[in-house]
Amino acid sequence: MNDSSAVTTLEPFDHMDSLPLFSVNPGVPIADALERAADLMGYAEALAAADAFTDKALESAVIQTLSEMAKALVTATKAAVGEAQS
């Protein structure tokens, strides 16, 4: 992808009763979105490796939420990347 104008699309996530509670905003530069996704995955990886939580259900929920946020960011970049390559 060489188009520096490529930006994210709207990507809802964290659904409750099939309604999204959060979303990735459209218009974020792809490089920024992917950098943030990498940060979020790094946090999830660090938490999993640290075994810091005594409440494993809480640890699992935190890691799942961070992962879902990162996935939404990556998904929000896919349409723009496809358009830029066309």
C-alpha positions in Angstrom: 0.0 0.0 0.0 1.6 3.2 -1.1 -1.4 5.5 -0.7 -0.8 7.7 2.3 -4.5 8.9 2.1 -5.8 5.4 3.0 -7.9 5.6 6.2 -10.0 3.3 8.4 -13.6 2.5 7.9 -16.3 2.3 10.6 -15.9 -1.0 12.4 -18.2 -1.7 15.4 -17.1 -4.2 18.1 -17.8 -5.4 21.6 -21.4 -6.3 20.9 -24.0 -6.8 23.7 -27.3 -8.2 22.7 -26.2 -7.8 19.1 -25.7 -4.1 19.5 -22.1 -2.7 19.2 -20.9 -0.8 22.3 -17.8 0.6 20.7 -16.4 1.2 17.2 -13.3 2.2 15.3 -13.9 5.7 13.9 -13.6 6.1 10.1 -10.9 8.4 8.8 -7.9 7.3 10.9 -4.7 7.0 8.9 -4.0 3.3 8.3 -0.4 3.5 9.8 -1.8 5.0 13.0 -4.5 2.4 13.3 -2.1 -0.5 12.8 0.4 1.0 15.2 -2.3 1.1 17.9 -3.4 -2.4 17.1 0.2 -3.6 17.6 0.3 -1.7 20.9 -2.9 -3.4 22.1 -1.6 -6.8 21.1 1.6 -6.1 23.0 -0.4 -5.3 26.1 -2.4 -8.5 25.8 0.7 -10.5 25.3 2.4 -8.9 28.3 -0.6 -9.6 30.6 -0.8 -13.2 29.5 2.9 -13.7 30.0 3.0 -12.0 33.4 0.3 -14.1 34.9 -0.4 -11.1 37.1 -4.1 -11.6 37.9 -5.2 -13.8 40.7 -8.7 -13.6 39.2 -8.3 -15.6 36.0 -11.8 -14.7 34.7 -10.9 -11.0 34.9 -7.5 -11.7 33.2 -9.3 -13.5 30.4 -11.8 -10.7 30.0 -9.1 -8.0 29.9 -7.0 -10.0 27.3 -10.2 -10.7 25.2 -11.2 -7.1 25.2 -7.7 -5.9 24.2 -7.6 -8.5 21.4 -11.1 -7.5 20.2 -10.0 -3.9 20.0 -6.9 -4.8 18.0 -8.9 -7.0 15.7 -11.4 -4.2 15.0 -8.6 -1.9 14.1 -7.1 -4.3 11.7 -10.5 -5.1 10.2 -11.2 -1.4 9.8 -8.0 -1.1 7.7 -8.7 -4.0 5.3 -11.3 -2.2 3.1 -9.0 0.9 2.7 -6.0 -1.3 1.9 -8.0 -3.2 -0.8 -9.2 0.1 -2.3 -5.7 1.5 -2.4 -4.3 -1.6 -4.2 -7.1 -1.5 -6.8 
